[in-house]
Amino acid sequence: MEMTDVREDLAALRREVSALREVVAALREEMSALREVVVPLREKVTILSEVVAKDHSDTQKLKGEYAVLHGAMVRLEQAVIEERTTRQTVVEDLRQEVRRRAAPSGRPQG
């Protein structure tokens, strides 16, 4: 390799290093700009994480309340069914009593 070739290679390397420095400088500027964007986004993520945690807590509380209310509703439905059954029994007993009293003595109606 001759000295001229070495000088050409060195000049080419210097141009390449210079171009790479420009690329690095541009990338640093982009990185700086991105950091300025990231900081507020991190703050928003923190706030949203707190909101999500609170919502999760509220959801768990509401699920518990729903379970209690659902249990009460089931008990009320059962009570209504029992009340209807009792009323039907009482009504039937009263009907039989009315029939018994309305029937001529000695001849029960059925």
C-alpha positions in Angstrom: 0.0 0.0 0.0 1.4 3.3 -1.0 1.3 6.5 1.0 -1.3 8.0 -1.4 -3.6 5.1 -0.7 -3.1 5.5 3.0 -3.8 9.2 2.8 -7.0 8.5 0.8 -8.1 5.9 3.3 -7.4 8.2 6.2 -9.3 11.0 4.5 -12.2 8.6 3.9 -12.1 7.5 7.5 -12.1 11.2 8.6 -15.2 11.9 6.5 -16.9 8.8 7.9 -16.1 9.9 11.4 -17.3 13.4 10.7 -20.6 12.0 9.3 -21.0 9.7 12.3 -20.5 12.6 14.7 -23.3 14.5 12.9 -25.5 11.4 13.2 -24.6 11.1 16.9 -25.4 14.8 17.5 -28.8 14.4 15.7 -29.6 11.3 17.7 -28.7 13.1 21.0 -31.1 15.9 20.0 -33.8 13.4 19.3 -33.1 11.7 22.6 -33.3 14.9 24.4 -36.6 15.8 22.7 -38.0 12.3 23.5 -37.0 12.7 27.2 -39.0 15.9 27.3 -42.0 13.9 26.0 -41.4 11.0 28.3 -41.4 12.9 31.5 -45.0 14.2 31.3 -46.1 10.8 30.0 -44.6 9.1 33.1 -46.5 11.5 35.3 -49.7 10.7 33.5 -49.0 6.9 33.8 -48.5 7.4 37.5 -51.8 9.2 37.8 -53.6 6.7 35.7 -52.1 3.8 37.8 -53.5 5.4 40.9 -56.9 5.8 39.2 -56.9 2.2 38.1 -56.0 1.1 41.6 -58.8 3.1 43.1 -61.2 1.8 40.4 -60.2 -1.7 41.2 -60.8 -1.1 44.9 -64.2 0.4 44.2 -65.0 -2.6 41.9 -64.2 -5.0 44.6 -66.3 -3.1 47.1 -69.2 -3.0 44.6 -68.9 -6.7 44.0 -69.2 -7.3 47.7 -72.2 -5.1 48.0 -73.8 -6.8 45.0 -73.3 -10.2 46.6 -75.0 -8.9 49.8 -77.9 -7.4 47.8 -78.2 -10.5 45.7 -78.4 -12.7 48.8 -81.1 -10.4 50.3 -83.0 -10.5 47.0 -82.9 -14.3 46.9 -84.2 -14.4 50.6 -87.0 -12.0 49.7 -88.0 -14.0 46.7 -88.1 -17.1 48.9 -90.2 -15.3 51.5 -92.6 -14.1 48.8 -93.0 -17.7 47.5 -93.5 -18.9 51.1 -96.1 -16.2 51.7 -98.0 -17.1 48.5 -98.0 -20.7 49.5 -99.2 -19.9 53.0 -102.0 -17.6 51.6 -103.0 -20.3 49.1 -103.2 -22.8 52.0 -105.2 -20.4 54.1 -107.6 -19.5 51.3 -108.1 -23.2 50.5 -108.8 -23.9 54.3 -111.2 -21.0 54.4 -113.0 -22.2 51.3 -113.4 -25.7 52.8 -114.7 -24.1 56.0 -117.2 -22.1 54.1 -118.3 -25.2 52.2 -118.6 -27.1 55.4 -120.7 -24.4 57.0 -122.8 -23.9 53.9 -123.5 -27.6 53.5 -126.6 -29.0 55.1 -125.7 -30.7 58.3 -124.8 -34.3 57.9 -123.7 -33.9 54.3 -120.2 -32.4 53.9 -119.4 -31.1 50.5 -116.1 -31.7 49.0 
